[in-house]
């Protein structure tokens, strides 16, 4: 498996970002379609001399492109650093500009033309999407010669299949739902198996603070950055809440809940269960009582014990289902339910008793719970503290 991040650094938005940098440097008003916010001002304060010289040597719109290409790379590096702090890494960082510069777009379009799926109309270049059942054909290059995002999609899918991958999994926001069919059909027209292209559409995250939705706008500069979010609630909470819902369901990220150190906060609740199990085992070891799984089937008969055992046995299937369906929320759901079953067991069954055999059997159950909770949290990239 190769994990790859595709970074959009080509097109009008890059030019608009560059125009914003240029305007702020010149103390001019930011263009109407420009970008605002402190992050743009911070970039303006750190433009390297070589970029300034390149911009001064440029003419016309090229000035905005010089600043835009530099600013987009600054943003890409920032994204990479923020994701690394969250424990998210990628094997490859692929830029949209490289897909154009390396000729993948032009070669991909030419292959489609040779196959009879490209035509010209009113000065624009079109893909015959209607040949695949779509209600209209799709523009590849506009009448002004500028390529659309779809043009890059054609080049990118060609480039990825050229590396020998058996399956391509795209992770997109739900606002790109209209582009799904045309990408799959373009891959098919290029001679690839359309079933080898899978696109997962993720719903939006809505941040909630004190019961009110937090208003955000990238253009106006009103948003919660990942670094700010991690500083406020911690990386563990971020990973939990982002993983805990099906990707097709919107996430209401309650900022106040994520900071609570109580059973109301699900990630705290699961981590606390692991810490409690670890504490029980430490205390037992100090008292000279070891876990013993040899007689658990014989000695463990309390309903809370049996319920906990049933949950433990579900773990392998839960992981398999999550992997097969590519639905991470199955793991945090399971971990929370296991923590709840362990809490009920701890409430109803005294672990360290006068019966040494029963104590050892229950300690074996505690140890198994600790191990499974640790594995579940590890799969989610979340820490499993031994004490809290």
C-alpha positions in Angstrom: 0.0 0.0 0.0 1.3 3.5 -0.9 -0.2 6.4 0.9 -0.2 9.5 -1.3 -1.3 13.1 -0.8 -2.4 15.0 -3.9 -1.8 18.7 -3.5 -3.7 21.2 -5.7 -1.0 23.8 -6.7 -2.2 24.5 -10.2 -4.9 26.8 -11.5 -6.8 29.9 -10.6 -6.7 29.4 -6.8 -2.9 29.5 -6.8 -3.0 32.7 -8.8 -5.6 34.2 -6.4 -3.3 33.3 -3.5 -0.4 34.9 -5.2 -2.4 38.0 -5.9 -3.3 38.2 -2.2 0.4 38.0 -1.3 1.3 40.6 -3.8 -1.4 43.0 -2.7 -0.5 42.7 1.0 3.2 43.3 0.2 2.3 46.4 -1.7 -0.2 47.5 1.0 -3.0 47.4 -1.7 -6.5 46.0 -1.1 -6.8 42.2 -1.4 -8.6 41.2 -4.6 -12.2 40.2 -4.3 -11.4 36.6 -5.0 -8.3 36.7 -2.9 -7.4 35.0 0.4 -7.5 36.7 3.8 -6.5 35.8 7.3 -3.5 35.8 9.5 -1.9 32.9 7.7 -1.6 35.0 4.5 -0.1 37.9 6.5 2.4 35.5 8.1 3.5 34.3 4.7 3.9 37.9 3.5 6.3 38.7 6.3 8.6 35.8 5.3 8.8 36.0 1.5 12.4 34.9 0.6 14.6 37.4 -1.3 14.9 35.1 -4.3 11.1 35.0 -4.6 10.9 38.8 -4.4 13.5 39.1 -7.1 11.7 36.6 -9.4 8.5 38.5 -8.9 10.2 41.9 -9.7 11.6 40.4 -12.9 8.1 39.0 -13.9 5.5 41.0 -15.8 1.7 41.0 -15.8 -0.1 38.0 -14.3 3.2 36.1 -14.0 3.9 38.2 -10.8 0.9 36.6 -9.1 2.0 33.1 -10.3 5.5 33.6 -8.8 4.1 34.5 -5.4 1.3 31.9 -5.8 3.6 29.0 -6.5 5.8 29.9 -3.5 2.9 30.4 -1.2 1.3 27.1 -2.2 4.5 25.3 -1.4 4.6 27.0 2.0 1.1 25.8 2.6 2.0 22.3 1.5 4.9 22.1 3.9 2.6 23.4 6.7 0.1 20.7 5.9 2.8 18.0 6.0 4.1 19.3 9.4 0.7 19.5 10.9 -0.2 16.0 9.8 3.1 14.7 11.1 2.2 16.2 14.5 -1.1 14.3 14.4 0.8 11.0 13.5 -0.3 11.0 9.9 2.3 10.3 7.3 2.3 9.9 3.5 4.8 7.9 1.4 4.4 10.3 -1.6 3.4 13.9 -1.9 2.2 14.5 -5.5 1.4 17.9 -6.9 -1.1 18.8 -9.5 1.5 20.9 -11.3 3.9 17.9 -11.6 1.1 16.0 -13.4 1.0 18.8 -16.0 4.7 19.4 -16.2 5.6 15.7 -16.7 3.2 15.4 -19.6 0.7 13.1 -18.0 -2.3 15.3 -18.9 -1.4 15.8 -22.5 -0.6 12.1 -23.0 -3.8 11.0 -21.2 -6.0 13.3 -23.3 -4.2 12.1 -26.5 -4.9 8.4 -25.6 -8.6 9.3 -25.1 -8.6 11.1 -28.4 -7.1 8.0 -30.2 -9.8 5.9 -28.6 -12.5 8.2 -29.9 -13.5 9.7 -26.6 -12.3 13.3 -27.1 -13.7 15.9 -29.5 -13.6 19.7 -30.0 -16.6 21.9 -29.8 -16.8 25.7 -29.7 -13.1 26.0 -29.1 -13.1 23.7 -26.1 -11.9 20.1 -25.7 -14.5 17.6 -24.4 -14.6 14.0 -23.1 -17.5 11.9 -24.4 -19.0 11.1 -21.0 -22.3 10.4 -22.6 -20.8 7.2 -24.1 -20.7 5.9 -20.6 -24.3 6.8 -19.7 -23.7 10.3 -18.3 -26.2 13.0 -19.1 -23.6 15.4 -20.6 -20.1 15.4 -22.0 -17.3 16.9 -19.8 -15.0 19.8 -20.6 -11.3 18.9 -20.5 -9.8 22.2 -21.8 -11.8 25.4 -21.8 -12.2 27.5 -24.9 -9.5 29.8 -23.6 -7.1 26.9 -23.5 -7.0 26.6 -19.8 -7.3 23.0 -18.5 -10.0 22.0 -16.0 -9.5 20.0 -12.8 -10.8 17.1 -14.8 -7.8 17.4 -17.2 -5.5 16.8 -14.2 -7.7 13.9 -13.0 -7.2 12.2 -16.4 -3.4 12.7 -16.2 -3.2 11.6 -12.5 -5.2 8.4 -13.0 -3.0 7.5 -15.9 0.2 8.2 -13.9 -1.0 6.1 -10.9 -1.9 3.1 -13.0 1.5 3.4 -14.8 3.1 2.6 -11.4 1.4 -0.8 -11.3 -1.2 -0.3 -8.6 -4.0 -2.8 -8.6 -6.5 -0.5 -6.9 -6.8 3.3 -6.5 -8.6 4.6 -3.5 -9.4 8.3 -3.6 -10.4 10.2 -0.5 -12.5 13.3 -1.4 -14.8 15.7 0.3 -18.5 15.2 -0.4 -18.6 18.5 -2.4 -16.8 16.6 -5.2 -19.5 14.0 -5.7 -20.2 15.4 -9.2 -16.7 14.4 -10.3 -16.9 10.7 -9.3 -18.6 9.3 -12.4 -16.4 11.2 -14.9 -13.2 10.0 -13.3 -14.3 6.4 -13.2 -15.4 6.7 -16.8 -12.2 8.3 -17.9 -10.2 5.5 -16.3 -12.4 3.0 -18.2 -11.9 4.9 -21.5 -8.2 4.7 -20.9 -8.5 0.9 -20.8 -8.4 0.4 -17.0 -10.8 -1.6 -14.9 -13.4 0.9 -13.6 -13.9 -1.2 -10.5 -10.2 -0.6 -9.6 -11.0 3.1 -9.0 -12.8 3.6 -5.7 -13.7 7.0 -4.4 -14.6 7.6 -0.8 -16.6 10.8 -0.2 -16.1 12.2 3.3 -18.7 14.4 4.8 -17.8 17.7 6.4 -16.7 18.3 9.9 -18.7 20.9 11.9 -17.1 22.3 15.0 -19.3 23.0 17.9 -18.4 25.2 20.9 -20.8 25.6 23.8 -23.6 24.3 21.7 -23.1 26.7 18.8 -21.6 25.8 15.4 -18.3 27.6 14.7 -18.5 29.6 11.5 -15.6 29.1 9.1 -14.5 30.4 5.7 -11.1 29.7 4.1 -11.2 32.7 1.9 -12.0 35.1 4.8 -9.5 33.5 7.0 -12.0 32.3 9.6 -11.2 28.6 10.4 -9.8 26.3 13.0 -6.4 25.0 11.9 -5.3 21.5 12.7 -2.4 22.9 14.9 -4.8 25.1 16.9 -7.2 22.1 17.3 -4.5 19.9 18.6 -3.3 22.6 21.0 -6.8 22.9 22.3 -8.0 19.3 22.7 -4.9 17.2 22.1 -3.9 14.9 19.2 -5.6 11.8 20.8 -9.0 13.5 20.9 -8.6 14.8 17.3 -7.8 11.3 16.1 -10.7 9.7 18.1 -13.4 12.2 16.9 -12.3 12.1 13.3 -12.3 8.3 13.4 -15.5 7.7 15.3 -18.1 8.4 12.7 -18.8 6.7 9.3 -17.1 8.8 6.6 -20.5 9.3 5.0 -21.9 10.9 8.1 -21.1 14.4 9.1 -19.0 14.9 12.2 -20.1 17.3 14.9 -16.8 17.9 16.7 -17.7 19.2 20.2 -14.7 21.1 21.3 -15.8 21.3 24.9 -16.6 17.6 25.1 -13.2 16.7 23.6 -11.4 18.5 26.5 -13.4 16.9 29.3 -11.6 14.5 31.6 -14.7 12.5 32.5 -16.7 9.5 31.2 -18.7 11.9 29.0 -15.6 12.2 26.7 -15.4 8.8 24.9 -11.6 8.9 24.2 -10.9 9.7 27.9 -13.3 6.9 28.9 -11.5 4.3 26.8 -8.1 5.5 27.9 -9.2 5.5 31.5 -10.4 1.9 31.2 -6.9 0.9 29.9 -5.2 2.8 32.7 -7.6 1.1 35.3 -6.8 -2.3 34.0 -3.0 -1.5 34.1 -3.4 -0.3 37.7 -5.2 -3.4 38.7 -2.5 -5.6 37.3 0.3 -3.6 38.9 -1.4 -3.8 42.3 -1.9 -7.6 41.9 1.8 -8.0 40.9 2.9 -6.1 44.0 0.7 -8.5 46.1 2.1 -11.6 44.4 -1.1 -12.6 42.6 -0.4 -13.4 38.9 -3.0 -13.7 36.1 -3.8 -17.2 35.1 -5.9 -17.9 32.1 -5.8 -21.7 32.6 -9.0 -21.9 34.6 -11.0 -18.9 33.2 -13.6 -21.2 31.5 -14.1 -23.1 34.7 -14.2 -20.2 37.2 -15.6 -17.2 35.3 -19.4 -17.5 35.2 -20.8 -14.1 36.4 -22.9 -12.4 33.7 -20.5 -9.4 33.7 -17.6 -11.7 33.1 -19.3 -13.5 30.3 -20.4 -10.3 28.7 -16.8 -9.0 28.8 -15.5 -12.2 27.3 -18.0 -12.0 24.5 -16.8 -8.4 23.7 -13.1 -9.6 23.7 -13.9 -12.3 21.3 -15.5 -9.8 18.9 -12.2 -7.9 18.4 -10.7 -9.8 15.4 -14.0 -9.7 13.5 -14.4 -6.0 14.2 -10.9 -5.3 12.8 -11.6 -7.4 9.7 -14.9 -5.7 9.0 -13.3 -2.2 9.5 -10.6 -3.1 7.0 -12.8 -4.7 4.5 -15.3 -1.8 4.5 -12.7 0.8 5.0 -14.7 2.2 7.9 -12.5 3.2 10.8 -15.5 4.1 13.0 -16.0 0.4 13.8 -12.9 0.3 15.9 -13.7 3.3 18.3 -17.2 2.0 18.5 -15.9 -1.4 19.6 -13.3 0.1 22.0 -16.0 2.2 23.7 -18.3 -0.8 24.1 -15.4 -2.9 25.5 -14.6 -0.2 28.0 -18.2 -0.1 29.1 -18.3 -3.9 29.5 -15.1 -3.7 31.5 -16.5 -0.9 33.7 -19.6 -3.2 34.4 -17.3 -6.1 35.2 -15.2 -3.9 37.6 -18.3 -2.7 39.3 -19.9 -6.2 39.7 -16.9 -8.5 40.2 -14.3 -7.9 42.8 -11.0 -8.8 41.1 -8.8 -9.5 44.1 -10.6 -11.8 46.5 -9.8 -14.3 49.2 -10.0 -17.0 46.5 -6.6 -17.0 44.9 -7.7 -19.1 41.9 -10.7 -16.8 41.1 -8.5 -13.7 41.5 -6.0 -15.1 39.1 -8.7 -16.0 36.6 -10.2 -12.5 36.8 -6.8 -10.9 36.5 -6.3 -12.9 33.3 -9.6 -11.3 32.0 -8.3 -7.9 33.1 -5.0 -8.5 31.3 -6.8 -9.6 28.1 -9.0 -6.5 28.3 -5.9 -4.3 28.7 -4.2 -5.9 25.7 -7.2 -5.5 23.4 -7.9 -1.9 24.5 -4.2 -1.2 23.8 -4.4 -2.8 20.4 -7.6 -0.9 19.5 -6.1 2.4 20.5 -2.9 1.6 18.6 -4.9 0.9 15.5 -6.4 4.4 15.9 -3.0 6.0 16.5 -4.1 7.0 20.0 -2.0 6.6 23.2 -2.9 3.9 25.8 -1.7 5.4 29.1 -0.9 3.1 32.0 -2.1 5.7 34.5 -4.3 8.7 34.5 
